[in-house]
Amino acid sequence: MAGHFEPLAGGGAAVALDEVEVSILRSLAVQLLELIGPGDGHGPEDADPLARLFAEGPSEPPADPALARLFPDAYGEPGVPQDVEQRAHAAEFRRYTENDLRDRKRDDALAVVRSLDALTVGGDRGAVLRLSPEECRRWLGALNDLRLTIGTRLEVTEEDDGEAFLRLPDEDPRKPMVMAYLWLGGLQETLVEALMS
């Protein structure tokens, strides 16, 4: 089980993690939370559902490329300039959806942090993280968001097969980020496989 998720009887998945892996995953999830930014300060229990439904968010895409990747425009092709109508539709769609999308991404990252904080990691043995089906869904969302963010920072394209990244010399400053990107991809892939079995 070390390094990859396996299915649990009755649903969910489990993975063995050592202390360093737990620390890296937690640090990445916290950094993702910082990137996404704070919520609106209202929990679901005290928010007026009608006011929340009509709350307006931003109408412009984020300037940070990683945030723009996490919160893409709903209209037009990525990298292709939008016409006036597409810009107007994208702004309108973003205004009413980005806050909820940010909340979901924030909740997914928080779920990762909380499940890791609940682990008792002992010595060299590490610990086994067991996730319910709902926790698995949150982990998949957070792993995907982490990979999108790191991939954007590394300027990964669809044509990149990972081999060039693996050949980076150890002194290349991108190497730790590349290794995290590839490791997160492996976790994400095995979690999907565990849920499908």
Beta strands, then each sheet from edge to edge (+ up, - down):
strand 1: 6-7
strand 2: 13-17
strand 3: 127-131
sheet 1: 1+ 2- 3+
end
